[in-house]
């Protein structure tokens, strides 16, 4: 897994500046790094994650639902074919192993055909259609489908599934 976290003071990959995020261009760098939010890269893609206590319907909900047990992927983009999917699956696997308190992996996605195709083709289920967004949910079974379970163990010793 080639996933690394980008902290606020870190330089972003030059080929993926936050100002060119095609999914959520209105969100500044500060938003992406505050109130329970983190940013990750594999140098081919960027993903922004909010940790919440419920499933948000809007970007504003990310400020109001700060918590620990829901990982909400609210933007992912790349300039390299397949890099976004690889980052998403590698980050999920990393979180399964290192953050056992996370119970759900969901998205706050724009209502676009591109978002629908990305999530459905990567094993997500459409959870809810909102006025401004759609939520998809990934199950742990889908997250680990391309790696034998015998190779995955959670840090707390609990089962992966």
HELIX and SHEET records of a PDB file:
HELIX    1   1 UNK A   14  UNK A   16  5                                   3    
HELIX    2   2 UNK A   18  UNK A   20  5                                   3    
HELIX    3   3 UNK A   29  UNK A   32  1                                   4    
HELIX    4   4 UNK A   61  UNK A   64  1                                   4    
HELIX    5   5 UNK A   83  UNK A   98  1                                  16    
HELIX    6   6 UNK A  113  UNK A  121  1                                   9    
HELIX    7   7 UNK A  140  UNK A  143  1                                   4    
HELIX    8   8 UNK A  149  UNK A  151  5                                   3    
SHEET    1   A 7 UNK A   4  UNK A   6  0                                        
SHEET    2   A 7 UNK A  37  UNK A  41 -1                                        
SHEET    3   A 7 UNK A  45  UNK A  52 -1                                        
SHEET    4   A 7 UNK A  70  UNK A  78 -1                                        
SHEET    5   A 7 UNK A 104  UNK A 107  1                                        
SHEET    6   A 7 UNK A 134  UNK A 138 -1                                        
SHEET    7   A 7 UNK A 125  UNK A 129 -1                                        
END                                                                             
